[in-house]
Amino acid sequence: MPKIYPFKGWRFNKNIIGDISQVIAPPYDVINDADQSALYERSSYNYVRIILNRSAGMGRYSEAAKTFSEWKKNEILIQDMDPSIYLLCQSFRQDEQQIERTGFITKLQITKLGDDVLPHEQTISKHINDRYNLMKATKANTGQIFMSYRDQTRTVESILGSYKDQIPLIDAVLDGIQYRLWRLTDEGQINTIRNVVTGTKVIIADGHHRYKTAYKYAQDHPEINGSDRVMVTLVNAYNDGMHVLPTHRIVSGKPIDDDHFIEKIKRRFDIKKKPSVEKLLNDMDQHRTSDTIKLGVLTRGGNAYILSYKGGGNWSSDLSTVSQALDVNVLHQLILKPACGIDTRNQHDLGHLAYVRGNEPPLEMIKNISDYDFVFFVNPPDLDQIFDLAETGETMPQKSTYFYPKVYSGLVTAGIGD
């Protein structure tokens, strides 16, 4: 059963850092070169200097550790006196509605993936060495691992309600998201939260590499006190702000004409041509909760089709019925593989795929994309599907989910052993 622990977090000193929004940074894996430069320019104390230092080679890790040490010494970062759980509220607009997502930041006992902590997506291990070197150099958890649990009683949401009248430790707007953070030290409330989490399993929503890094570090350094605990953000799957957005697929380097494409898939799909991509996306949205899986495709020739899955197909024998009910697996197994010649389990074939995801309408996200053979539109899985799949021991293909919004780095840092 998952075990959580309060910890003495390191936070930016508001007496020195006047505007916290200038120093918090997105997760390292969504920062491109231009973003990195902009964050460096934004403030000499921006957290990008820790999570994605721009020094060359191995120097990036030693420089990050040096910066982290200097910030603590100079009280740019100050440590809370009491072990705490940190209540987090993210407020944002989506579909013209104001939404709040509430959760909490804590330390979690590290266990082997598949026991108390479940993965839900396949990952590439190339990022693990990078994060491992940073953890080894700083001896800290510098980025958030975003996780979810299921609690229909909404216990944490009730506790947070009693804190909202208090002035938060952080109240900052970052990329259109308002972040508010409170510190919870009451032992009774901490035990209540601990009991909720103990009675469930947790899944990794975002941060598989960071969890695998922490697991490797714990295995390599059992002599270091606290190496077997890692900082995570936990959000209830039944929270109103727990949103999963789709990740659409772009196929290039596979020039196939429409007739040949349709011939390859018509046995498993009812295919209807739509007058525009707008009509296609409206159709998908209207039938999102239906029992029929509907996918959309825009071809190089500018034609838009809605693909309604009839059922059946040449499924891999190792895929459960839960997996076969996912839009992304229907796309990968019954369209990309037979019609486009792309096996998404083959690393070489993944070079033909690009991904589009975000909080903008799909048409906005693809309007500047011209070099494609197909654009495939999918509906996202719901959280119950994600949990059900994770509990079978299976995982989705890479980039199957997009949890919005991300949890930014620098809100609080956990030293290993603190």
Stockholm file with secondary structure:
# STOCKHOLM 1.0

chainA/1-418         MPKIYPFKGWRFNKNIIGDISQVIAPPYDVINDADQSALYERSSYNYVRIILNRSAGMGRYSEAAKTFSEWKKNEILIQDMDPSIYLLCQSFRQDEQQIERTGFITKLQITKLGDDVLPHEQTISKHINDRYNLMKATKANTGQIFMSYRDQTRTVESILGSYKDQIPLIDAVLDGIQYRLWRLTDEGQINTIRNVVTGTKVIIADGHHRYKTAYKYAQDHPEINGSDRVMVTLVNAYNDGMHVLPTHRIVSGKPIDDDHFIEKIKRRFDIKKKPSVEKLLNDMDQHRTSDTIKLGVLTRGGNAYILSYKGGGNWSSDLSTVSQALDVNVLHQLILKPACGIDTRNQHDLGHLAYVRGNEPPLEMIKNISDYDFVFFVNPPDLDQIFDLAETGETMPQKSTYFYPKVYSGLVTAGIGD
#=GR chainA/1-418 SS CCCEECBCCEEECTTTCSCGGGTCBCCGGGCCHHHHHHHHHHCTTCTHHHHSCCSSTTHHHHHHHHHHHHHHHTTSEEECSSCBEEEEEEEEEETTEEEEEEEEEEEEECCCBTTTEECCBCCCGGGHHHHHHHHHHHCEECSCCEEEECCTTCHHHHHHHTTTTSCCSEEEEETTEEEEEEEECCHHHHHHHHHHHHTSCEEEEECHHHHHHHHHHHHHCTTSTTTTEEEEEEEETTSTTCEEECCEEEECSCCCCHHHHHHHHTTTEEEEEESSHHHHHHHHHHTTTSSSCEEEEEETTSCEEEEEECSCCCCCTTCCHHHHTCHHHHHIIIIIHHHHCCCTTSTTGGGGEEEECSSSCHHHHHTTCCSCSEEEECCCCCHHHHHHHHHHTCCBCTTCCEEESCCCBSSCBEETTC
#=GC SS_cons         CCCEECBCCEEECTTTCSCGGGTCBCCGGGCCHHHHHHHHHHCTTCTHHHHSCCSSTTHHHHHHHHHHHHHHHTTSEEECSSCBEEEEEEEEEETTEEEEEEEEEEEEECCCBTTTEECCBCCCGGGHHHHHHHHHHHCEECSCCEEEECCTTCHHHHHHHTTTTSCCSEEEEETTEEEEEEEECCHHHHHHHHHHHHTSCEEEEECHHHHHHHHHHHHHCTTSTTTTEEEEEEEETTSTTCEEECCEEEECSCCCCHHHHHHHHTTTEEEEEESSHHHHHHHHHHTTTSSSCEEEEEETTSCEEEEEECSCCCCCTTCCHHHHTCHHHHHIIIIIHHHHCCCTTSTTGGGGEEEECSSSCHHHHHTTCCSCSEEEECCCCCHHHHHHHHHHTCCBCTTCCEEESCCCBSSCBEETTC
//
